[in-house]
Amino acid sequence: TDPPSVAEPIADGPAGDGELLEISVESLIRNPYQPRKGFDAEAMQELVDSIAQHGVLSPLLVRPDGGSRYQLIAGERRWKAAREAGLEFVPCQVRIYTDQQVYETAMEENLKREDLNPLEQAQAFRRYLEEFGSTIDQLASRLSMSRSAVSNLLRLLDLSDPVQQALCAGKITAGHARALVTLVEADQLHLCKQIVDGGLTVRATEAAAKAIRDGQPSVVPVPVPDPDVTTEETSPTGRPPELSNHLVELQDHLRRQYGTRVEIRLSSAQSGQIVIPFSDGDEFQRVVRAMERRAA
């Protein structure tokens, strides 16, 4: 028998923009403009299991790359999951896009699904501005974002590397980061440590950053429970129980899942709270959408 072709049409009609094809997974190549750096392992395994059972339900978006190859525009997770699930062909829609259109579509898809952390967004925005000579106003309009939202994200790239790592790990929020970026590196690191160790709110961080810029002491007092008072929020020693290694891992997992700071606070060995702070309405809506997406 003849080997399967690289692309087998689903719909009749001339090849070109908008055509639906079944394309070999081995003939697809990654989008070089993909702004996303990695994929959550647990979510990816869920997708692999779903595709193994039901197949790829939504076509990937691709463009011809010369010869028999096709470059992904959108759908890299589905492509990777399909390969892992053992599929040979996946449904694709062919689009005749320029490099700029490919980049714009990749950003829009990831922003729509809340797949990018703030730094990945900022890096994608900067590359777009540099590569295509666009202005911040043009980019904001293209993505239906405000100019200030784009500018604030771009400023995160001025953070020192350790602070950027804390942001990516969900130890601090984008609101914390926006306050820290106004400081020199040494002060960024000092205040970032206070945020992580002391659980400072965004408002407290903004006040501390202002104090540092004004030349005032930067140490922000963190309330310590009275050791003689036992409440539902504290252990008999007045201090919350320490998190087990399992809970620390779970806390880190939740931070990665929602792309923001998540805290597990114990009041006893069997009770406590899961706290997700947010700095503004936009961040609140982003976290809510991420929760809804995980629950779907």
WORARA-V458638 format. One record per residue. N is the residue number from 1. PHI is phi in whole degrees, 0 to 359 (* if undefined). Layout:
n->N phi->PHI
n->N phi->PHI
//
This chain:
n->1 phi->*
n->2 phi->287
n->3 phi->294
n->4 phi->296
n->5 phi->286
n->6 phi->295
n->7 phi->225
n->8 phi->246
n->9 phi->292
n->10 phi->271
n->11 phi->250
n->12 phi->288
n->13 phi->127
n->14 phi->294
n->15 phi->295
n->16 phi->155
n->17 phi->300
n->18 phi->94
n->19 phi->291
n->20 phi->262
n->21 phi->226
n->22 phi->263
n->23 phi->242
n->24 phi->300
n->25 phi->297
n->26 phi->281
n->27 phi->263
n->28 phi->263
n->29 phi->237
n->30 phi->293
n->31 phi->287
n->32 phi->292
n->33 phi->260
n->34 phi->296
n->35 phi->281
n->36 phi->278
n->37 phi->268
n->38 phi->203
n->39 phi->231
n->40 phi->295
n->41 phi->296
n->42 phi->293
n->43 phi->295
n->44 phi->296
n->45 phi->295
n->46 phi->298
n->47 phi->292
n->48 phi->302
n->49 phi->297
n->50 phi->295
n->51 phi->291
n->52 phi->299
n->53 phi->271
n->54 phi->245
n->55 phi->82
n->56 phi->273
n->57 phi->274
n->58 phi->246
n->59 phi->300
n->60 phi->285
n->61 phi->259
n->62 phi->224
n->63 phi->222
n->64 phi->299
n->65 phi->238
n->66 phi->91
n->67 phi->65
n->68 phi->254
n->69 phi->260
n->70 phi->227
n->71 phi->261
n->72 phi->293
n->73 phi->256
n->74 phi->212
n->75 phi->115
n->76 phi->296
n->77 phi->299
n->78 phi->295
n->79 phi->297
n->80 phi->297
n->81 phi->294
n->82 phi->296
n->83 phi->298
n->84 phi->293
n->85 phi->281
n->86 phi->91
n->87 phi->287
n->88 phi->266
n->89 phi->231
n->90 phi->226
n->91 phi->287
n->92 phi->221
n->93 phi->250
n->94 phi->273
n->95 phi->233
n->96 phi->264
n->97 phi->247
n->98 phi->281
n->99 phi->303
n->100 phi->296
n->101 phi->295
n->102 phi->298
n->103 phi->297
n->104 phi->299
n->105 phi->294
n->106 phi->299
n->107 phi->296
n->108 phi->298
n->109 phi->297
n->110 phi->289
n->111 phi->294
n->112 phi->298
n->113 phi->267
n->114 phi->57
n->115 phi->273
n->116 phi->256
n->117 phi->281
n->118 phi->305
n->119 phi->288
n->120 phi->297
n->121 phi->299
n->122 phi->298
n->123 phi->295
n->124 phi->295
n->125 phi->297
n->126 phi->297
n->127 phi->297
n->128 phi->298
n->129 phi->299
n->130 phi->287
n->131 phi->282
n->132 phi->246
n->133 phi->62
n->134 phi->275
n->135 phi->261
n->136 phi->299
n->137 phi->299
n->138 phi->294
n->139 phi->296
n->140 phi->300
n->141 phi->295
n->142 phi->296
n->143 phi->262
n->144 phi->57
n->145 phi->243
n->146 phi->282
n->147 phi->299
n->148 phi->295
n->149 phi->296
n->150 phi->294
n->151 phi->298
n->152 phi->296
n->153 phi->293
n->154 phi->298
n->155 phi->294
n->156 phi->297
n->157 phi->289
n->158 phi->274
n->159 phi->291
n->160 phi->293
n->161 phi->303
n->162 phi->299
n->163 phi->289
n->164 phi->299
n->165 phi->295
n->166 phi->296
n->167 phi->293
n->168 phi->297
n->169 phi->280
n->170 phi->79
n->171 phi->283
n->172 phi->229
n->173 phi->264
n->174 phi->298
n->175 phi->296
n->176 phi->301
n->177 phi->298
n->178 phi->296
n->179 phi->287
n->180 phi->290
n->181 phi->293
n->182 phi->279
n->183 phi->251
n->184 phi->288
n->185 phi->303
n->186 phi->300
n->187 phi->289
n->188 phi->302
n->189 phi->296
n->190 phi->297
n->191 phi->287
n->192 phi->300
n->193 phi->297
n->194 phi->295
n->195 phi->297
n->196 phi->293
n->197 phi->283
n->198 phi->255
n->199 phi->65
n->200 phi->296
n->201 phi->285
n->202 phi->297
n->203 phi->297
n->204 phi->294
n->205 phi->294
n->206 phi->299
n->207 phi->294
n->208 phi->294
n->209 phi->297
n->210 phi->296
n->211 phi->298
n->212 phi->295
n->213 phi->297
n->214 phi->275
n->215 phi->82
n->216 phi->265
n->217 phi->303
n->218 phi->261
n->219 phi->286
n->220 phi->256
n->221 phi->295
n->222 phi->249
n->223 phi->301
n->224 phi->242
n->225 phi->300
n->226 phi->293
n->227 phi->295
n->228 phi->270
n->229 phi->244
n->230 phi->252
n->231 phi->232
n->232 phi->295
n->233 phi->269
n->234 phi->227
n->235 phi->278
n->236 phi->302
n->237 phi->278
n->238 phi->89
n->239 phi->242
n->240 phi->294
n->241 phi->300
n->242 phi->286
n->243 phi->287
n->244 phi->288
n->245 phi->301
n->246 phi->297
n->247 phi->290
n->248 phi->297
n->249 phi->296
n->250 phi->295
n->251 phi->299
n->252 phi->295
n->253 phi->297
n->254 phi->296
n->255 phi->298
n->256 phi->292
n->257 phi->299
n->258 phi->258
n->259 phi->63
n->260 phi->206
n->261 phi->288
n->262 phi->230
n->263 phi->236
n->264 phi->260
n->265 phi->244
n->266 phi->268
n->267 phi->255
n->268 phi->203
n->269 phi->293
n->270 phi->243
n->271 phi->219
n->272 phi->169
n->273 phi->221
n->274 phi->253
n->275 phi->246
n->276 phi->238
n->277 phi->285
n->278 phi->219
n->279 phi->260
n->280 phi->200
n->281 phi->297
n->282 phi->297
n->283 phi->292
n->284 phi->300
n->285 phi->296
n->286 phi->296
n->287 phi->295
n->288 phi->299
n->289 phi->296
n->290 phi->296
n->291 phi->295
n->292 phi->297
n->293 phi->294
n->294 phi->290
n->295 phi->280
n->296 phi->292
//
